[in-house]
C-alpha cells in the first residue's frame, strides 16, 4: 500500500519508536518474561489504536507493521498480522493499564487471547482472569470453565443454603462463594438409569475432574465413609476436607428430586462428623446435597431451621446414547460414503 510523505514519516517514526520499546522489553524480559511481554503487547496495541484514531491509518497498515517488525526482529515470534490485531483489541478492551499490570500480566498471552475470544462482558472476563490466577488454571482448563459457564454457576446464581444463618462471617461468605449450582458432571458418560452408587463410583474414577469441578481447596477423604453412632453403622456418600474453609464437607448424592428428609439426614451426618473428626483447629463441617433437580421453595423450607450449614444444588450429566439409538446411527464409513455420493 502506497503511503504519502506525511504518512510515511509518521509511519517511520512509529516503527522506530516500537523498535526501541521492543529492544527495551527484551532487556527487561530476563527479569520478568511474561509480564514484560504482556506490557509490550498492550503498548503496541495502544499505539496502533492511537494512530488509527488520530491519523486515520487503514487496516492494511497493520499488515505492513507485521512485515517490518518481523524483519527487524527475526528471532522474536508474535508479530503476525493476526497477533497485532489481538494486541489492538487487547488495548482497546483494557484502556486502564493498571488492570493489565495488576491482573492480566500474571496470565500468559494465550490466556488473554482466549478471554478476548470467548468472553464478551468485561466484568465476567476479569472474574475468569482472577480465578485462573488464584487456581493456577492452564489455558485449556480456563477455557473449559468458561464453556461450562462457571461464572454463572458460581458467581451469579442465587444459591440455596442456610450458610448465613449457621456460619459466622466471613466463613459464611466463603462457603457460599465456593458452592455452585448446578454442578457440571458432564465429564461422565453413564446411562440415564444409573443409580447413586454407580454415579458415585464414576465420580471417584474421574477424581481429578471431579475435584476440578468442586473447586480449589477440596481434598478427598473417602467414599461411603463409615461412622458409628449409638452402636449403629452409617455411611456418608462422599467426604472431603476443604483447605480454604478449614472444614470437612459432607456430600450427599441423590439421583432424583430433592426431598426434605435429605436435609435431616445430612444434618445428622454433620453432627457426627463434628463430634468424631473435627478438631479445635477445624471450622464447623458443611453439607452439600446434590440432586438431579430441586424445588427451590421446598429446599429453602427444609433448611430453614437446621442447626448445621447445608446447601442444596443440582447437577448435570451427559447421558450416553441408548443401544437402539446408537444402532440406528450411521458408522463413520457409511457417513463417508454418503458424503462421497
C-alpha positions, 0 to 999 in steps of 0.5 A: 500500500502506497503511503504519502510523505506525511504518512510515511514519516509518521509511519517511520517514526512509529516503527522506530519508536516500537523498535526501541520499546521492543529492544527495551522489553527484551532487556527487561524480559530476563527479569520478568518474561511474561509480564514484560511481554504482556506490557509490550503487547498492550503498548503496541496495541495502544499505539496502533489504536492511537494512530488509527484514531488520530491519523486515520491509518487503514487496516492494511497498515497493520499488515505492513507493521507485521512485515517490518517488525518481523524483519527487524526482529527475526528471532522474536515470534508474535508479530503476525498480522493476526497477533497485532490485531489481538494486541489492538483489541487487547488495548482497546478492551483494557484502556486502564493499564493498571488492570493489565499490570495488576491482573492480566500480566500474571496470565500468559498471552494465550490466556488473554487471547482466549478471554478476548475470544470467548468472553464478551462482558468485561466484568465476567472476563476479569472474574475468569482472569482472577480465578485462573490466577488464584487456581493456577488454571492452564489455558485449556482448563480456563477455557473449559470453565468458561464453556461450562459457564462457571461464572454463572454457576458460581458467581451469579446464581442465587444459591440455596443454603442456610450458610448465613444463618449457621456460619459466622462471617466471613466463613459464611461468605466463603462457603457460599462463594465456593458452592455452585449450582448446578454442578457440571458432571458432564465429564461422565458418560453413564446411562440415564438409569444409573443409580447413586452408587454407580454415579458415585463410583464414576465420580471417584474414577474421574477424581481429578475432574471431579475435584476440578469441578468442586473447586480449589481447596477440596481434598478427598477423604473417602467414599461411603465413609463409615461412622458409628453412632449409638452402636449403629453403622452409617455411611456418608456418600462422599467426604472431603476436607476443604483447605480454604474453609478449614472444614470437612464437607459432607456430600450427599448424592441423590439421583432424583428430586430433592426431598426434605428428609435429605436435609435431616439426614445430612444434618445428622451426618454433620453432627457426627462428623463434628463430634468424631473428626473435627478438631479445635483447629477445624471450622464447623463441617458443611453439607452439600446435597446434590440432586438431579433437580430441586424445588427451590421453595421446598429446599429453602423450607427444609433448611430453614431451621437446621442447626448445621450449614447445608446447601442444596444444588443440582447437577448435570450429566451427559447421558450416553446414547441408548443401544437402539439409538446408537444402532440406528446411527450411521458408522463413520464409513457409511457417513463417508460414503454418503458424503462421497455420493 
